[in-house]
Amino acid sequence: MATKQGNISDDEIRKLVAERLKTLPSGKRISIGGEGSFTKDDLIKRVELGDGLGKKMVEVELEFLRALKKGEFLNGQNTTYN
């Protein structure tokens, strides 16, 4: 049974992150700290499985989206949009 974060279920969040990962270039490997090097397909699978690395990818993506919403990536300015 999926839990809810606000109005979005954990399953929906994992699907969103997996879709965003699909936009990464094919044929490239992504190095994730001490975890190793992964293809985008590797990362998508880990997110879908919900293992430790998959959960970390979801956490990183959510933090990125929150920062983007706050406008933290606009010309180095901290502009907030409501």
PyMOL Python script that loads the backbone (N, CA, C, O; Angstrom):
from pymol import cmd

cmd.read_pdbstr("""\
ATOM      1  N   MET A   1       0.842  -1.185   0.000  1.00  0.00           N
ATOM      2  CA  MET A   1       0.000   0.000   0.000  1.00  0.00           C
ATOM      3  C   MET A   1       0.885   1.245   0.000  1.00  0.00           C
ATOM      4  O   MET A   1       1.789   1.367   0.827  1.00  0.00           O
ATOM      5  N   ALA A   2       0.632   2.145  -0.904  1.00  0.00           N
ATOM      6  CA  ALA A   2       1.444   3.355  -1.034  1.00  0.00           C
ATOM      7  C   ALA A   2       1.057   4.365   0.034  1.00  0.00           C
ATOM      8  O   ALA A   2      -0.119   4.535   0.356  1.00  0.00           O
ATOM      9  N   THR A   3       2.058   5.022   0.570  1.00  0.00           N
ATOM     10  CA  THR A   3       1.792   6.103   1.519  1.00  0.00           C
ATOM     11  C   THR A   3       1.671   7.399   0.749  1.00  0.00           C
ATOM     12  O   THR A   3       2.040   7.474  -0.423  1.00  0.00           O
ATOM     13  N   LYS A   4       1.161   8.403   1.400  1.00  0.00           N
ATOM     14  CA  LYS A   4       0.967   9.698   0.737  1.00  0.00           C
ATOM     15  C   LYS A   4       1.908  10.744   1.313  1.00  0.00           C
ATOM     16  O   LYS A   4       2.143  10.784   2.521  1.00  0.00           O
ATOM     17  N   GLN A   5       2.439  11.585   0.448  1.00  0.00           N
ATOM     18  CA  GLN A   5       3.201  12.767   0.844  1.00  0.00           C
ATOM     19  C   GLN A   5       2.438  13.939   0.262  1.00  0.00           C
ATOM     20  O   GLN A   5       2.556  14.236  -0.926  1.00  0.00           O
ATOM     21  N   GLY A   6       1.656  14.603   1.097  1.00  0.00           N
ATOM     22  CA  GLY A   6       0.758  15.625   0.557  1.00  0.00           C
ATOM     23  C   GLY A   6      -0.334  14.916  -0.211  1.00  0.00           C
ATOM     24  O   GLY A   6      -1.028  14.062   0.341  1.00  0.00           O
ATOM     25  N   ASN A   7      -0.496  15.257  -1.472  1.00  0.00           N
ATOM     26  CA  ASN A   7      -1.505  14.620  -2.308  1.00  0.00           C
ATOM     27  C   ASN A   7      -0.914  13.620  -3.291  1.00  0.00           C
ATOM     28  O   ASN A   7      -1.634  13.080  -4.131  1.00  0.00           O
ATOM     29  N   ILE A   8       0.375  13.368  -3.198  1.00  0.00           N
ATOM     30  CA  ILE A   8       1.058  12.498  -4.163  1.00  0.00           C
ATOM     31  C   ILE A   8       1.567  11.257  -3.441  1.00  0.00           C
ATOM     32  O   ILE A   8       2.197  11.363  -2.389  1.00  0.00           O
ATOM     33  N   SER A   9       1.296  10.080  -4.004  1.00  0.00           N
ATOM     34  CA  SER A   9       1.746   8.835  -3.389  1.00  0.00           C
ATOM     35  C   SER A   9       3.225   8.593  -3.660  1.00  0.00           C
ATOM     36  O   SER A   9       3.796   9.172  -4.585  1.00  0.00           O
ATOM     37  N   ASP A  10       3.837   7.743  -2.859  1.00  0.00           N
ATOM     38  CA  ASP A  10       5.241   7.367  -3.068  1.00  0.00           C
ATOM     39  C   ASP A  10       5.428   6.766  -4.460  1.00  0.00           C
ATOM     40  O   ASP A  10       6.434   7.025  -5.119  1.00  0.00           O
ATOM     41  N   ASP A  11       4.464   5.969  -4.904  1.00  0.00           N
ATOM     42  CA  ASP A  11       4.554   5.363  -6.243  1.00  0.00           C
ATOM     43  C   ASP A  11       4.582   6.440  -7.326  1.00  0.00           C
ATOM     44  O   ASP A  11       5.344   6.336  -8.288  1.00  0.00           O
ATOM     45  N   GLU A  12       3.760   7.465  -7.171  1.00  0.00           N
ATOM     46  CA  GLU A  12       3.725   8.550  -8.153  1.00  0.00           C
ATOM     47  C   GLU A  12       5.037   9.334  -8.151  1.00  0.00           C
ATOM     48  O   GLU A  12       5.524   9.744  -9.205  1.00  0.00           O
ATOM     49  N   ILE A  13       5.597   9.536  -6.976  1.00  0.00           N
ATOM     50  CA  ILE A  13       6.883  10.244  -6.889  1.00  0.00           C
ATOM     51  C   ILE A  13       7.974   9.434  -7.567  1.00  0.00           C
ATOM     52  O   ILE A  13       8.777   9.990  -8.316  1.00  0.00           O
ATOM     53  N   ARG A  14       8.016   8.126  -7.319  1.00  0.00           N
ATOM     54  CA  ARG A  14       9.026   7.267  -7.970  1.00  0.00           C
ATOM     55  C   ARG A  14       8.858   7.304  -9.488  1.00  0.00           C
ATOM     56  O   ARG A  14       9.848   7.345 -10.218  1.00  0.00           O
ATOM     57  N   LYS A  15       7.614   7.291  -9.968  1.00  0.00           N
ATOM     58  CA  LYS A  15       7.367   7.362 -11.414  1.00  0.00           C
ATOM     59  C   LYS A  15       7.864   8.687 -11.982  1.00  0.00           C
ATOM     60  O   LYS A  15       8.454   8.717 -13.062  1.00  0.00           O
ATOM     61  N   LEU A  16       7.629   9.784 -11.260  1.00  0.00           N
ATOM     62  CA  LEU A  16       8.110  11.101 -11.698  1.00  0.00           C
ATOM     63  C   LEU A  16       9.627  11.112 -11.803  1.00  0.00           C
ATOM     64  O   LEU A  16      10.181  11.579 -12.798  1.00  0.00           O
ATOM     65  N   VAL A  17      10.300  10.598 -10.776  1.00  0.00           N
ATOM     66  CA  VAL A  17      11.768  10.581 -10.779  1.00  0.00           C
ATOM     67  C   VAL A  17      12.279   9.697 -11.913  1.00  0.00           C
ATOM     68  O   VAL A  17      13.232  10.064 -12.601  1.00  0.00           O
ATOM     69  N   ALA A  18      11.658   8.538 -12.114  1.00  0.00           N
ATOM     70  CA  ALA A  18      12.067   7.648 -13.205  1.00  0.00           C
ATOM     71  C   ALA A  18      11.914   8.347 -14.557  1.00  0.00           C
ATOM     72  O   ALA A  18      12.783   8.224 -15.420  1.00  0.00           O
ATOM     73  N   GLU A  19      10.821   9.073 -14.743  1.00  0.00           N
ATOM     74  CA  GLU A  19      10.613   9.800 -16.007  1.00  0.00           C
ATOM     75  C   GLU A  19      11.658  10.888 -16.195  1.00  0.00           C
ATOM     76  O   GLU A  19      12.150  11.089 -17.306  1.00  0.00           O
ATOM     77  N   ARG A  20      12.001  11.588 -15.130  1.00  0.00           N
ATOM     78  CA  ARG A  20      13.038  12.628 -15.239  1.00  0.00           C
ATOM     79  C   ARG A  20      14.393  12.001 -15.559  1.00  0.00           C
ATOM     80  O   ARG A  20      15.172  12.567 -16.325  1.00  0.00           O
ATOM     81  N   LEU A  21      14.680  10.828 -14.973  1.00  0.00           N
ATOM     82  CA  LEU A  21      15.946  10.148 -15.269  1.00  0.00           C
ATOM     83  C   LEU A  21      16.025   9.731 -16.733  1.00  0.00           C
ATOM     84  O   LEU A  21      17.114   9.671 -17.304  1.00  0.00           O
ATOM     85  N   LYS A  22      14.888   9.446 -17.338  1.00  0.00           N
ATOM     86  CA  LYS A  22      14.868   9.043 -18.747  1.00  0.00           C
ATOM     87  C   LYS A  22      15.362  10.156 -19.665  1.00  0.00           C
ATOM     88  O   LYS A  22      15.728   9.896 -20.812  1.00  0.00           O
ATOM     89  N   THR A  23      15.375  11.389 -19.173  1.00  0.00           N
ATOM     90  CA  THR A  23      15.834  12.510 -19.996  1.00  0.00           C
ATOM     91  C   THR A  23      17.356  12.631 -20.030  1.00  0.00           C
ATOM     92  O   THR A  23      17.896  13.408 -20.817  1.00  0.00           O
ATOM     93  N   LEU A  24      18.047  11.872 -19.187  1.00  0.00           N
ATOM     94  CA  LEU A  24      19.510  11.898 -19.196  1.00  0.00           C
ATOM     95  C   LEU A  24      20.022  11.302 -20.504  1.00  0.00           C
ATOM     96  O   LEU A  24      19.341  10.473 -21.107  1.00  0.00           O
ATOM     97  N   PRO A  25      21.201  11.706 -20.951  1.00  0.00           N
ATOM     98  CA  PRO A  25      21.743  11.180 -22.209  1.00  0.00           C
ATOM     99  C   PRO A  25      22.006   9.673 -22.116  1.00  0.00           C
ATOM    100  O   PRO A  25      22.475   9.170 -21.094  1.00  0.00           O
ATOM    101  N   SER A  26      21.696   8.976 -23.194  1.00  0.00           N
ATOM    102  CA  SER A  26      21.986   7.537 -23.262  1.00  0.00           C
ATOM    103  C   SER A  26      23.474   7.328 -23.476  1.00  0.00           C
ATOM    104  O   SER A  26      24.154   8.177 -24.052  1.00  0.00           O
ATOM    105  N   GLY A  27      23.967   6.207 -23.015  1.00  0.00           N
ATOM    106  CA  GLY A  27      25.365   5.860 -23.236  1.00  0.00           C
ATOM    107  C   GLY A  27      26.332   6.517 -22.274  1.00  0.00           C
ATOM    108  O   GLY A  27      27.539   6.296 -22.364  1.00  0.00           O
ATOM    109  N   LYS A  28      25.827   7.315 -21.360  1.00  0.00           N
ATOM    110  CA  LYS A  28      26.686   7.962 -20.366  1.00  0.00           C
ATOM    111  C   LYS A  28      26.512   7.255 -19.036  1.00  0.00           C
ATOM    112  O   LYS A  28      25.460   6.676 -18.761  1.00  0.00           O
ATOM    113  N   ARG A  29      27.557   7.305 -18.206  1.00  0.00           N
ATOM    114  CA  ARG A  29      27.484   6.748 -16.865  1.00  0.00           C
ATOM    115  C   ARG A  29      27.499   7.903 -15.875  1.00  0.00           C
ATOM    116  O   ARG A  29      28.177   8.910 -16.080  1.00  0.00           O
ATOM    117  N   ILE A  30      26.742   7.740 -14.806  1.00  0.00           N
ATOM    118  CA  ILE A  30      26.631   8.765 -13.780  1.00  0.00           C
ATOM    119  C   ILE A  30      27.296   8.234 -12.521  1.00  0.00           C
ATOM    120  O   ILE A  30      26.938   7.168 -12.022  1.00  0.00           O
ATOM    121  N   SER A  31      28.262   8.980 -12.014  1.00  0.00           N
ATOM    122  CA  SER A  31      28.958   8.585 -10.799  1.00  0.00           C
ATOM    123  C   SER A  31      28.220   9.168  -9.604  1.00  0.00           C
ATOM    124  O   SER A  31      27.923  10.362  -9.560  1.00  0.00           O
ATOM    125  N   ILE A  32      27.927   8.304  -8.636  1.00  0.00           N
ATOM    126  CA  ILE A  32      27.190   8.726  -7.445  1.00  0.00           C
ATOM    127  C   ILE A  32      28.055   8.462  -6.227  1.00  0.00           C
ATOM    128  O   ILE A  32      28.007   7.382  -5.638  1.00  0.00           O
ATOM    129  N   GLY A  33      28.845   9.457  -5.855  1.00  0.00           N
ATOM    130  CA  GLY A  33      29.699   9.363  -4.675  1.00  0.00           C
ATOM    131  C   GLY A  33      30.406   8.029  -4.560  1.00  0.00           C
ATOM    132  O   GLY A  33      30.986   7.541  -5.530  1.00  0.00           O
ATOM    133  N   GLY A  34      30.358   7.441  -3.379  1.00  0.00           N
ATOM    134  CA  GLY A  34      30.993   6.158  -3.131  1.00  0.00           C
ATOM    135  C   GLY A  34      30.154   4.970  -3.566  1.00  0.00           C
ATOM    136  O   GLY A  34      30.557   3.822  -3.375  1.00  0.00           O
ATOM    137  N   GLU A  35      28.979   5.235  -4.156  1.00  0.00           N
ATOM    138  CA  GLU A  35      28.078   4.158  -4.582  1.00  0.00           C
ATOM    139  C   GLU A  35      28.545   3.482  -5.870  1.00  0.00           C
ATOM    140  O   GLU A  35      28.270   2.302  -6.089  1.00  0.00           O
ATOM    141  N   GLY A  36      29.246   4.221  -6.714  1.00  0.00           N
ATOM    142  CA  GLY A  36      29.704   3.660  -7.975  1.00  0.00           C
ATOM    143  C   GLY A  36      29.219   4.462  -9.167  1.00  0.00           C
ATOM    144  O   GLY A  36      28.789   5.608  -9.039  1.00  0.00           O
ATOM    145  N   SER A  37      29.297   3.830 -10.328  1.00  0.00           N
ATOM    146  CA  SER A  37      28.935   4.456 -11.589  1.00  0.00           C
ATOM    147  C   SER A  37      27.753   3.692 -12.186  1.00  0.00           C
ATOM    148  O   SER A  37      27.747   2.461 -12.201  1.00  0.00           O
ATOM    149  N   PHE A  38      26.752   4.429 -12.679  1.00  0.00           N
ATOM    150  CA  PHE A  38      25.518   3.805 -13.133  1.00  0.00           C
ATOM    151  C   PHE A  38      25.058   4.396 -14.455  1.00  0.00           C
ATOM    152  O   PHE A  38      25.324   5.562 -14.749  1.00  0.00           O
ATOM    153  N   THR A  39      24.369   3.590 -15.249  1.00  0.00           N
ATOM    154  CA  THR A  39      23.691   4.109 -16.440  1.00  0.00           C
ATOM    155  C   THR A  39      22.349   4.655 -15.983  1.00  0.00           C
ATOM    156  O   THR A  39      21.911   4.395 -14.862  1.00  0.00           O
ATOM    157  N   LYS A  40      21.703   5.407 -16.853  1.00  0.00           N
ATOM    158  CA  LYS A  40      20.389   5.918 -16.481  1.00  0.00           C
ATOM    159  C   LYS A  40      19.409   4.769 -16.273  1.00  0.00           C
ATOM    160  O   LYS A  40      18.534   4.852 -15.411  1.00  0.00           O
ATOM    161  N   ASP A  41      19.546   3.690 -17.058  1.00  0.00           N
ATOM    162  CA  ASP A  41      18.661   2.529 -16.875  1.00  0.00           C
ATOM    163  C   ASP A  41      18.881   1.871 -15.524  1.00  0.00           C
ATOM    164  O   ASP A  41      17.927   1.421 -14.889  1.00  0.00           O
ATOM    165  N   ASP A  42      20.149   1.812 -15.074  1.00  0.00           N
ATOM    166  CA  ASP A  42      20.452   1.286 -13.733  1.00  0.00           C
ATOM    167  C   ASP A  42      19.734   2.111 -12.670  1.00  0.00           C
ATOM    168  O   ASP A  42      19.107   1.567 -11.761  1.00  0.00           O
ATOM    169  N   LEU A  43      19.833   3.433 -12.798  1.00  0.00           N
ATOM    170  CA  LEU A  43      19.233   4.319 -11.806  1.00  0.00           C
ATOM    171  C   LEU A  43      17.712   4.222 -11.813  1.00  0.00           C
ATOM    172  O   LEU A  43      17.079   4.217 -10.757  1.00  0.00           O
ATOM    173  N   ILE A  44      17.133   4.146 -12.998  1.00  0.00           N
ATOM    174  CA  ILE A  44      15.675   4.003 -13.108  1.00  0.00           C
ATOM    175  C   ILE A  44      15.219   2.732 -12.408  1.00  0.00           C
ATOM    176  O   ILE A  44      14.235   2.742 -11.668  1.00  0.00           O
ATOM    177  N   LYS A  45      15.936   1.639 -12.642  1.00  0.00           N
ATOM    178  CA  LYS A  45      15.582   0.364 -12.016  1.00  0.00           C
ATOM    179  C   LYS A  45      15.667   0.469 -10.491  1.00  0.00           C
ATOM    180  O   LYS A  45      14.799  -0.041  -9.782  1.00  0.00           O
ATOM    181  N   ARG A  46      16.711   1.129  -9.990  1.00  0.00           N
ATOM    182  CA  ARG A  46      16.885   1.275  -8.539  1.00  0.00           C
ATOM    183  C   ARG A  46      15.767   2.127  -7.938  1.00  0.00           C
ATOM    184  O   ARG A  46      15.279   1.832  -6.847  1.00  0.00           O
ATOM    185  N   VAL A  47      15.361   3.180  -8.647  1.00  0.00           N
ATOM    186  CA  VAL A  47      14.249   4.018  -8.176  1.00  0.00           C
ATOM    187  C   VAL A  47      12.967   3.195  -8.148  1.00  0.00           C
ATOM    188  O   VAL A  47      12.215   3.248  -7.174  1.00  0.00           O
ATOM    189  N   GLU A  48      12.715   2.434  -9.211  1.00  0.00           N
ATOM    190  CA  GLU A  48      11.508   1.616  -9.274  1.00  0.00           C
ATOM    191  C   GLU A  48      11.485   0.548  -8.182  1.00  0.00           C
ATOM    192  O   GLU A  48      10.426   0.248  -7.631  1.00  0.00           O
ATOM    193  N   LEU A  49      12.649  -0.028  -7.867  1.00  0.00           N
ATOM    194  CA  LEU A  49      12.740  -1.033  -6.807  1.00  0.00           C
ATOM    195  C   LEU A  49      12.596  -0.412  -5.419  1.00  0.00           C
ATOM    196  O   LEU A  49      12.140  -1.066  -4.481  1.00  0.00           O
ATOM    197  N   GLY A  50      12.986   0.847  -5.300  1.00  0.00           N
ATOM    198  CA  GLY A  50      12.902   1.530  -4.019  1.00  0.00           C
ATOM    199  C   GLY A  50      13.976   1.098  -3.033  1.00  0.00           C
ATOM    200  O   GLY A  50      13.775   1.173  -1.821  1.00  0.00           O
ATOM    201  N   ASP A  51      15.131   0.641  -3.554  1.00  0.00           N
ATOM    202  CA  ASP A  51      16.224   0.253  -2.654  1.00  0.00           C
ATOM    203  C   ASP A  51      16.913   1.508  -2.119  1.00  0.00           C
ATOM    204  O   ASP A  51      16.462   2.620  -2.395  1.00  0.00           O
ATOM    205  N   GLY A  52      17.983   1.349  -1.369  1.00  0.00           N
ATOM    206  CA  GLY A  52      18.663   2.475  -0.749  1.00  0.00           C
ATOM    207  C   GLY A  52      19.083   3.554  -1.730  1.00  0.00           C
ATOM    208  O   GLY A  52      18.838   4.738  -1.498  1.00  0.00           O
ATOM    209  N   LEU A  53      19.716   3.151  -2.828  1.00  0.00           N
ATOM    210  CA  LEU A  53      20.151   4.125  -3.831  1.00  0.00           C
ATOM    211  C   LEU A  53      18.941   4.772  -4.505  1.00  0.00           C
ATOM    212  O   LEU A  53      18.942   5.976  -4.764  1.00  0.00           O
ATOM    213  N   GLY A  54      17.920   3.981  -4.785  1.00  0.00           N
ATOM    214  CA  GLY A  54      16.704   4.520  -5.391  1.00  0.00           C
ATOM    215  C   GLY A  54      16.059   5.570  -4.509  1.00  0.00           C
ATOM    216  O   GLY A  54      15.609   6.607  -4.998  1.00  0.00           O
ATOM    217  N   LYS A  55      16.012   5.306  -3.204  1.00  0.00           N
ATOM    218  CA  LYS A  55      15.442   6.276  -2.259  1.00  0.00           C
ATOM    219  C   LYS A  55      16.282   7.543  -2.213  1.00  0.00           C
ATOM    220  O   LYS A  55      15.744   8.646  -2.113  1.00  0.00           O
ATOM    221  N   LYS A  56      17.603   7.390  -2.286  1.00  0.00           N
ATOM    222  CA  LYS A  56      18.488   8.553  -2.292  1.00  0.00           C
ATOM    223  C   LYS A  56      18.263   9.390  -3.552  1.00  0.00           C
ATOM    224  O   LYS A  56      18.254  10.620  -3.486  1.00  0.00           O
ATOM    225  N   MET A  57      18.082   8.733  -4.692  1.00  0.00           N
ATOM    226  CA  MET A  57      17.813   9.457  -5.938  1.00  0.00           C
ATOM    227  C   MET A  57      16.502  10.238  -5.838  1.00  0.00           C
ATOM    228  O   MET A  57      16.422  11.373  -6.308  1.00  0.00           O
ATOM    229  N   VAL A  58      15.480   9.642  -5.233  1.00  0.00           N
ATOM    230  CA  VAL A  58      14.198  10.325  -5.049  1.00  0.00           C
ATOM    231  C   VAL A  58      14.384  11.540  -4.146  1.00  0.00           C
ATOM    232  O   VAL A  58      13.872  12.621  -4.435  1.00  0.00           O
ATOM    233  N   GLU A  59      15.115  11.356  -3.059  1.00  0.00           N
ATOM    234  CA  GLU A  59      15.371  12.453  -2.124  1.00  0.00           C
ATOM    235  C   GLU A  59      16.093  13.611  -2.812  1.00  0.00           C
ATOM    236  O   GLU A  59      15.717  14.771  -2.640  1.00  0.00           O
ATOM    237  N   VAL A  60      17.124  13.296  -3.587  1.00  0.00           N
ATOM    238  CA  VAL A  60      17.892  14.327  -4.303  1.00  0.00           C
ATOM    239  C   VAL A  60      16.996  15.052  -5.305  1.00  0.00           C
ATOM    240  O   VAL A  60      17.043  16.278  -5.405  1.00  0.00           O
ATOM    241  N   GLU A  61      16.193  14.313  -6.034  1.00  0.00           N
ATOM    242  CA  GLU A  61      15.317  14.914  -7.029  1.00  0.00           C
ATOM    243  C   GLU A  61      14.279  15.826  -6.373  1.00  0.00           C
ATOM    244  O   GLU A  61      14.010  16.917  -6.874  1.00  0.00           O
ATOM    245  N   LEU A  62      13.702  15.389  -5.266  1.00  0.00           N
ATOM    246  CA  LEU A  62      12.720  16.214  -4.576  1.00  0.00           C
ATOM    247  C   LEU A  62      13.353  17.498  -4.046  1.00  0.00           C
ATOM    248  O   LEU A  62      12.741  18.564  -4.114  1.00  0.00           O
ATOM    249  N   GLU A  63      14.568  17.403  -3.522  1.00  0.00           N
ATOM    250  CA  GLU A  63      15.276  18.597  -3.050  1.00  0.00           C
ATOM    251  C   GLU A  63      15.547  19.551  -4.208  1.00  0.00           C
ATOM    252  O   GLU A  63      15.417  20.765  -4.057  1.00  0.00           O
ATOM    253  N   PHE A  64      15.921  19.007  -5.360  1.00  0.00           N
ATOM    254  CA  PHE A  64      16.149  19.829  -6.542  1.00  0.00           C
ATOM    255  C   PHE A  64      14.868  20.548  -6.948  1.00  0.00           C
ATOM    256  O   PHE A  64      14.886  21.750  -7.215  1.00  0.00           O
ATOM    257  N   LEU A  65      13.757  19.814  -6.996  1.00  0.00           N
ATOM    258  CA  LEU A  65      12.485  20.418  -7.401  1.00  0.00           C
ATOM    259  C   LEU A  65      12.022  21.483  -6.405  1.00  0.00           C
ATOM    260  O   LEU A  65      11.473  22.511  -6.803  1.00  0.00           O
ATOM    261  N   ARG A  66      12.242  21.239  -5.121  1.00  0.00           N
ATOM    262  CA  ARG A  66      11.885  22.244  -4.112  1.00  0.00           C
ATOM    263  C   ARG A  66      12.722  23.517  -4.299  1.00  0.00           C
ATOM    264  O   ARG A  66      12.196  24.627  -4.221  1.00  0.00           O
ATOM    265  N   ALA A  67      14.014  23.349  -4.544  1.00  0.00           N
ATOM    266  CA  ALA A  67      14.895  24.500  -4.761  1.00  0.00           C
ATOM    267  C   ALA A  67      14.484  25.244  -6.029  1.00  0.00           C
ATOM    268  O   ALA A  67      14.493  26.474  -6.060  1.00  0.00           O
ATOM    269  N   LEU A  68      14.130  24.507  -7.063  1.00  0.00           N
ATOM    270  CA  LEU A  68      13.692  25.119  -8.309  1.00  0.00           C
ATOM    271  C   LEU A  68      12.422  25.932  -8.088  1.00  0.00           C
ATOM    272  O   LEU A  68      12.285  27.041  -8.603  1.00  0.00           O
ATOM    273  N   LYS A  69      11.500  25.373  -7.321  1.00  0.00           N
ATOM    274  CA  LYS A  69      10.252  26.076  -7.006  1.00  0.00           C
ATOM    275  C   LYS A  69      10.530  27.376  -6.255  1.00  0.00           C
ATOM    276  O   LYS A  69       9.858  28.382  -6.483  1.00  0.00           O
ATOM    277  N   LYS A  70      11.510  27.356  -5.367  1.00  0.00           N
ATOM    278  CA  LYS A  70      11.859  28.549  -4.590  1.00  0.00           C
ATOM    279  C   LYS A  70      12.635  29.565  -5.419  1.00  0.00           C
ATOM    280  O   LYS A  70      12.869  30.684  -4.964  1.00  0.00           O
ATOM    281  N   GLY A  71      13.034  29.188  -6.626  1.00  0.00           N
ATOM    282  CA  GLY A  71      13.771  30.096  -7.487  1.00  0.00           C
ATOM    283  C   GLY A  71      15.245  30.168  -7.169  1.00  0.00           C
ATOM    284  O   GLY A  71      15.900  31.151  -7.513  1.00  0.00           O
ATOM    285  N   GLU A  72      15.786  29.150  -6.519  1.00  0.00           N
ATOM    286  CA  GLU A  72      17.185  29.180  -6.099  1.00  0.00           C
ATOM    287  C   GLU A  72      18.174  29.001  -7.250  1.00  0.00           C
ATOM    288  O   GLU A  72      19.381  29.114  -7.036  1.00  0.00           O
ATOM    289  N   PHE A  73      17.699  28.725  -8.453  1.00  0.00           N
ATOM    290  CA  PHE A  73      18.594  28.527  -9.588  1.00  0.00           C
ATOM    291  C   PHE A  73      18.461  29.626 -10.627  1.00  0.00           C
ATOM    292  O   PHE A  73      18.892  29.456 -11.767  1.00  0.00           O
ATOM    293  N   LEU A  74      17.877  30.739 -10.253  1.00  0.00           N
ATOM    294  CA  LEU A  74      17.683  31.837 -11.196  1.00  0.00           C
ATOM    295  C   LEU A  74      18.773  32.881 -11.024  1.00  0.00           C
ATOM    296  O   LEU A  74      18.690  33.718 -10.125  1.00  0.00           O
ATOM    297  N   ASN A  75      19.785  32.846 -11.866  1.00  0.00           N
ATOM    298  CA  ASN A  75      20.862  33.837 -11.865  1.00  0.00           C
ATOM    299  C   ASN A  75      21.477  34.043 -10.484  1.00  0.00           C
ATOM    300  O   ASN A  75      21.905  35.150 -10.155  1.00  0.00           O
ATOM    301  N   GLY A  76      21.524  32.996  -9.683  1.00  0.00           N
ATOM    302  CA  GLY A  76      22.131  33.086  -8.374  1.00  0.00           C
ATOM    303  C   GLY A  76      21.304  33.877  -7.367  1.00  0.00           C
ATOM    304  O   GLY A  76      21.779  34.160  -6.267  1.00  0.00           O
ATOM    305  N   GLN A  77      20.086  34.234  -7.725  1.00  0.00           N
ATOM    306  CA  GLN A  77      19.236  34.998  -6.820  1.00  0.00           C
ATOM    307  C   GLN A  77      18.294  34.057  -6.088  1.00  0.00           C
ATOM    308  O   GLN A  77      17.885  33.033  -6.636  1.00  0.00           O
ATOM    309  N   ASN A  78      17.954  34.391  -4.873  1.00  0.00           N
ATOM    310  CA  ASN A  78      16.979  33.639  -4.107  1.00  0.00           C
ATOM    311  C   ASN A  78      15.619  34.304  -4.262  1.00  0.00           C
ATOM    312  O   ASN A  78      15.173  35.035  -3.378  1.00  0.00           O
ATOM    313  N   THR A  79      14.972  34.052  -5.373  1.00  0.00           N
ATOM    314  CA  THR A  79      13.661  34.614  -5.654  1.00  0.00           C
ATOM    315  C   THR A  79      12.611  33.561  -5.350  1.00  0.00           C
ATOM    316  O   THR A  79      12.723  32.427  -5.817  1.00  0.00           O
ATOM    317  N   THR A  80      11.600  33.911  -4.581  1.00  0.00           N
ATOM    318  CA  THR A  80      10.553  32.970  -4.231  1.00  0.00           C
ATOM    319  C   THR A  80       9.299  33.285  -5.054  1.00  0.00           C
ATOM    320  O   THR A  80       8.872  34.436  -5.148  1.00  0.00           O
ATOM    321  N   TYR A  81       8.724  32.241  -5.642  1.00  0.00           N
ATOM    322  CA  TYR A  81       7.475  32.377  -6.386  1.00  0.00           C
ATOM    323  C   TYR A  81       6.404  31.628  -5.627  1.00  0.00           C
ATOM    324  O   TYR A  81       6.611  30.486  -5.216  1.00  0.00           O
ATOM    325  N   ASN A  82       5.279  32.250  -5.441  1.00  0.00           N
ATOM    326  CA  ASN A  82       4.161  31.602  -4.736  1.00  0.00           C
ATOM    327  C   ASN A  82       3.087  31.217  -5.696  1.00  0.00           C
ATOM    328  O   ASN A  82       2.067  30.660  -5.289  1.00  0.00           O
TER     329      ASN A  82
END
""", "prot")
cmd.dss("prot")
cmd.show_as("cartoon", "prot")
cmd.util.cbc("prot")
cmd.orient("prot")
